[in-house]
């Protein structure tokens, strides 16, 4: 007589708990409540009549029997996942990534062939936008956004990828026509170039210790790559982070007028928590870190420690 197999949901919960070491982490990944995961684990242990997990501090550890069972359950799920892939029609899946336009132009586009080579079974859809993706509607698989600080969202996981310094940049010809900048307040006497609003410059001045700001004037060009191009043309001073102007500074197309560059947030990778460990997203994160951490832009560690 064949034995009845445990519930598939209970096995999924056990596999996730064994891998993450936490009821909470497993519940986030599976998009169910911790109570449901705990119930699945208890039911599985009752069905098998063996202790699979044991409390350890705030988390859980697998027992010896649990480790042996977990290894086999993991292999079984790997076989199921592979069978699922094999039975599908031979078509390429699409990996949709929403990203800030300037970063696509300056950092990612030239490196796109490397990502495509790493994910040969995927069509890469790189979508430049300042909007945030709605993961509940499947608008994107992942997004790269700029934020002043990490903001948590339900069932979504976020990781800091890079926190580059902010520079006040201008063309060499512009610098030659204007007085030398020795302190942050000197920029108030120069033509300033803004993105969507004056907020970026206001934050920069505040961070640099300049208070009592007058009304800031100058053109609003919406996207960072437009303000950088205007600066290249000698129209004024623009704010830009290292990731966007590293090559321009190295080639001499732009010069850094900042007495002391400051930090204003960073770039974050965002994806649904339950898909965080999916192979294609692991590859994508690794590719992004390599693209963002080249040259003098390697400031993520210091920024991460300060949060």
N, C-alpha and C positions, 0 to 999 in steps of 0.2 A: 504494500500500500504506500503510495507517494505521500510525502508530507506537504502540508499547505504552506506556501511561501508567505513570508511577511508582507505587509502592505508596502507597495512601491513608494508611497509618500513617506512612510516611516524610514525606509532605507535611504531615501534622498536626504531626509533630515539628519540621520545618523552620519552619512557621508560628509555632509556640510559641517556638522559639529566636530567630527573627528579631524577635519582638515583645518578649520578655523580655531578650534579650541574654545569656542564660546557659543552659548545658546543665542546671545544677542546678535553676534556676527552672522550666524547661520540664518537667523530669522530675517535679517536685512537682505541677505543674499537670495533667500527663497520668497521674499515678499509676503511673509506671514508673521503673525505675532510670536513673541518668545513663548507664550503659553502653549501655542499649537506645537511648536518644536519640542518643548518639554514633554507634552503629552505623547507625541510620536516616539520619543526615546523611551519613555516608561513603558509604552505598549510593546515596543520591539523587545525590550528586555524581558517582559512578561511572556511574550510569545516564545522566545528562545530559552527562557529559564536560565539566563546567565547575565551577570553584571558586565556591561560593556563600557561604562564610564564611571568616573569617580570625581567628586568635588575636589578642586585644588585652588585655594585662594578664591578669586572672583571668577575663575573659569572652570574648565573641566579637563581631565586627563583620561585617555583611554586606558582601560585595564589591559593586562596581557592578552586576555581573550578578545577584548575590544580591538586591540591593534591588529591581531591576526585576521579578525573578521572584517575590519575596515579595509585592509589591503585587498582582500578579495572582492568586497563590494565596490571599491574604486575601480578595479579591473573590469568588473561587470558593467559599470556605467560607461567606462571607456569603450567597451565593445558595443554597447547600445548606441553611443554617440556616433561611432564609426559606421555602424550599420545604417543609422539614420542618414548620414552623409552619402553612403554608397548607394542607397536606394533612390536618392533624388535624381531627377534628370540632370544630365551633364550640362549645367548652366552655371555661370559665374554669379556669385552673390555680390551685392553692392554694400560697401562700407561708406556711410555718409558722415562727413565731418563738417561741422559749422565752425568758422574761425574768423577772427578779426582780419579785415582785408589787408592792412599793412603788413601783418606777419606773413600772410600767404605770399605777398609780392617779394618781401625782403629776405625771408628765411626758409620758406617751405617749398616754393615752386621749383627751385633748382635741385632740391633734394628729393623731389617726388619720385623719380625713377627708382631710387633705392627702396622706397616704401612699396612700390609696385612689384619689385623683384622679390621682396620679402613676403608678399601676400599674392602669389600668382593666381589664386582662385577667386580673387575679389576685383571688382571694378571699384576704383577709388573715386568718390564724389566729394570734392573739396569745395565747400560752399562759402564764399566770402560774405559776411554779414556782421552787423553790430547787434542784431536781435539775439535773444536767448532761445534755445531749442526747447520745445515741449516734448519731453521724452515719453509722456503718457500717450501721445498721439503718434509716436514713432517718427518724429520729424528728423531725428538724427541718431546715430549710434554713439557719437561723442561730440563734445564741443571744446574749443579753446577760447577762453574769455579772459579779459583783464579786469581785476577787481582790486580795490584798495585793501581788502582783507577777505579771508575765507568766509563764505556765507553758506551755511548748511541748508540743504533742501531734502524733504522727505524722500527716502528710498533712492537717493542720488549720492554718489561718492565724489569727492573733490580732492585733487592733489596739486600742490604747488609745483610747477615745472621750472619756472625761472623768475627771478626778481631783479631785473636789470636796473642800473642807475639811469637817472633822467638828466639829460644834458641840454643846455641852451646853446643851439647851434646856429651858425650863419655862414655865408660864403666868405672866402678870403678877401674878396673885393669889398664886401660890406664892412668887414673888420677894419680894412685899411681906410675907409671913409669916415669912421666914427671913433670917438674917444675910447681908450682902453677901459675895459670893465675890471674894477678891482673889488667890488662888493655887489651883493645881490641887488641892492636898491638902485644901482646904476642902470639896470635894465628898464627902469621906469622912464628913462629919458631916451629910449631907443624904440623904433617901430617894432611892435610885437605881432606875431602871427598866431592866430588861435585856431583850434579845431571847432567843435560844434558851439562852444561857448567860451567865456573867459575863465571857467572854473579851473581848468588845468593849470593855467598860470597863477591863479589865486592860491591854489594848493601849493604850488612850487614856492611862491613867495612866503607863504606861512611857514612851510618847512624850513626855509632858509632864514627865518627869523625877521622877515620884513612885515611890519604891521602898519595900520593906517593907510591902506591902499587907496589911491584915487580910482575913479572909474577907468578901467582899462579899455583902450581902443585898439583898432586894427581889424583886418579882415578875418571872417570866420569861414574856414574852408572845409569843415565837416570831418574829413578823414586825415589821419596822420600822414599818409604818403603824399597828400596834397600840400600840407604845411611844410613837409621836408623839401618837396620840389620847389616851393616858393622861396624857401631859405636858400636852396642851391642857386636860384636865379638872382639872389641878392636883394630880395624884397623886404627882409627883416629878420628877426630872431624867432626861431621856432623851438618848442620843446619836443624832444624825442628821446626814446630810450636807446640803450646801447644796441639792442637787437636790431633796431631799425636803421641805425646810422653807423654801425661799426665799419662797414666797407667804405662809406663816404669819408669818415674821419681818417681811415688808413690811407686812402687815395688822395687826400687833400682837397676833395670837392667841398667839404665842410670843415669848419674849425669849431672847437668847443670853447665857448666864452665863459662857461660856468666857473666861478671862483671855487665852488665846492659842489660837485654833483650830489643830488639827493635821491632818495628812494620814494616812490609813490606806488605801492602795491606791486602786483606781479601777475604773471600769466598762469592760469589754472587749467588743468585737464579735468573735464567733468563727464561722467557717464553714469548709467544706471548701476546701482550697487550690485545687483544680482549678476550683472554681466562683467563685473570688474576683472575677473580672472579668465574671461574668454580669450583664447589664443590670439585672435586678431587685435583685440584691444591691448593686450600685453605688448605685442609687436608695435602697435601704434604709439604707445607711451614711450617705449624705448627709442623709437625713431625721433619722436618729438624732443626728448631729452638730448639726444645727440645733435639735433638741429639747433636747439636753443643754447646749448652750453659750449659752443665753440668760441675760441678767442677770448676776448676780455669780457665776455658776457657771463662768465661763470660766477654768479653771485647767489645762487639758490641756497646753498648751505647756510650762509650767514643770515639770509632773510628768513629761512625756515626756523633757525634757532631763536630769532627775535620775536616770533609770533607767540 
